Amino acid sequence: MARRRIAEGVFGGGNVVLPACSAWWERASEGLGTFVRNAMKKAGGSTRNGRDSNPKYLGIKKSAGSWIAPGNIIVRQRGTKFHPGEHVLIGKDHTLMALESGKVRFDRDKVTKRVFISVDVHAQRKTKKNLIPIAN
């Protein structure tokens, strides 16, 4: 069994049990300084970043000339970059939606420079020609 001795004057008079044969105890008892134990892990700094908002998926959903069904969203936007034209409804968040089926049309007003989106209900939907019907 190893001999132990109680350190009295070096560590503030507390009852600290140390091994009698340790080399650092000899240096501490000679008065070469006190030993302070430091943390081994550096403290991590704080940051003011690290937040992000969810994507809003804004923009044009149906391009000019594309066929659209009633209720389909044409544009999701903040504010009125695009204005509703014929057969187009504007929502409370400025989303433009089709009221009728037809082709999407973009028009610019020459005076106000506003872009109006309309649905042309009289347009004919293109069908692929030279198709052979499949027999069941």
C-alpha positions in Angstrom: 0.0 0.0 0.0 1.3 3.5 -1.0 2.0 5.9 1.7 -0.1 9.1 1.7 0.3 12.5 3.3 -2.1 15.3 3.9 -1.3 18.6 2.2 -1.9 21.4 4.7 -0.3 24.7 3.8 -0.1 24.5 0.0 -3.8 24.2 -0.8 -5.3 26.5 1.8 -5.3 24.2 4.7 -7.8 21.7 3.3 -7.5 18.0 3.8 -6.3 16.9 0.4 -4.9 13.4 0.3 -2.0 13.1 -2.2 0.5 10.3 -2.9 3.7 10.7 -1.0 6.0 9.8 -3.9 4.7 12.3 -6.5 7.3 14.6 -8.1 5.1 17.6 -8.3 4.4 17.5 -4.6 8.1 17.9 -4.0 8.2 21.0 -6.2 5.0 22.5 -4.6 6.3 21.9 -1.1 9.6 23.8 -2.0 7.5 26.9 -2.7 8.0 27.1 -6.5 4.4 28.2 -7.0 0.9 26.9 -6.8 -0.6 24.6 -9.3 -3.9 25.5 -10.9 -5.8 23.0 -12.9 -7.3 24.4 -16.1 -10.0 23.1 -18.3 -8.9 20.9 -21.2 -11.6 22.0 -23.6 -11.6 25.5 -25.0 -14.8 27.5 -24.6 -16.9 27.7 -27.8 -17.8 31.3 -28.9 -21.3 32.4 -29.3 -22.7 33.3 -32.7 -25.5 35.6 -33.8 -26.2 33.6 -36.9 -27.8 30.2 -37.3 -31.3 31.1 -38.2 -33.0 30.7 -41.6 -36.6 31.0 -42.8 -38.4 28.4 -44.8 -38.5 28.8 -48.6 -41.7 30.5 -50.0 -41.6 29.1 -53.5 -42.6 32.4 -55.2 -42.5 33.0 -59.0 -44.3 32.2 -62.2 -45.8 28.7 -62.2 -47.3 28.7 -65.7 -45.6 30.4 -68.6 -47.1 32.3 -71.5 -48.8 30.0 -74.0 -49.3 27.1 -71.6 -52.7 25.5 -71.1 -54.2 26.0 -67.7 -57.3 24.6 -65.9 -59.6 26.6 -63.6 -58.1 27.1 -60.1 -54.5 26.6 -61.2 -52.0 29.0 -59.8 -50.3 31.2 -62.4 -48.0 33.4 -60.3 -47.1 33.4 -56.6 -45.8 36.8 -55.6 -45.3 39.4 -52.9 -47.1 42.6 -54.0 -48.5 43.1 -57.4 -45.6 42.7 -59.8 -48.1 41.1 -62.1 -51.7 42.3 -62.3 -54.8 40.2 -63.0 -56.4 40.4 -66.5 -59.4 38.6 -68.0 -60.5 35.4 -66.3 -57.8 35.7 -63.6 -58.5 36.1 -59.9 -56.1 37.7 -57.4 -55.9 36.2 -53.9 -55.3 38.0 -50.6 -51.6 37.2 -50.8 -51.5 38.5 -54.4 -51.5 35.0 -55.9 -52.9 35.0 -59.5 -55.2 32.1 -60.3 -57.2 31.1 -63.4 -61.0 31.2 -63.3 -61.5 29.5 -66.7 -59.5 26.9 -68.7 -57.5 28.3 -71.6 -54.1 29.6 -72.6 -52.0 31.9 -70.4 -51.3 35.3 -72.0 -49.0 38.1 -70.7 -49.8 41.7 -71.8 -48.1 45.0 -71.0 -49.9 48.3 -70.7 -48.1 50.9 -72.8 -49.0 53.8 -70.6 -48.6 52.4 -67.0 -46.0 49.7 -68.0 -47.9 47.2 -65.9 -47.9 43.5 -66.8 -51.4 41.9 -67.0 -51.9 38.1 -67.0 -55.0 36.9 -68.8 -56.4 33.5 -69.7 -57.5 33.2 -73.4 -60.6 31.0 -73.1 -61.2 31.0 -76.9 -57.8 29.4 -77.7 -57.9 25.8 -79.0 -55.9 23.2 -77.2 -53.3 21.6 -79.4 -53.6 17.9 -79.8 -50.9 15.7 -81.2 -51.6 14.5 -84.7 -50.9 11.2 -86.3 -51.8 9.3 -83.1 -53.1 5.8 -83.5 -55.8 4.8 -80.9 -54.9 1.8 -78.8 -57.3 -1.1 -79.0 -58.3 -2.6 -75.7 
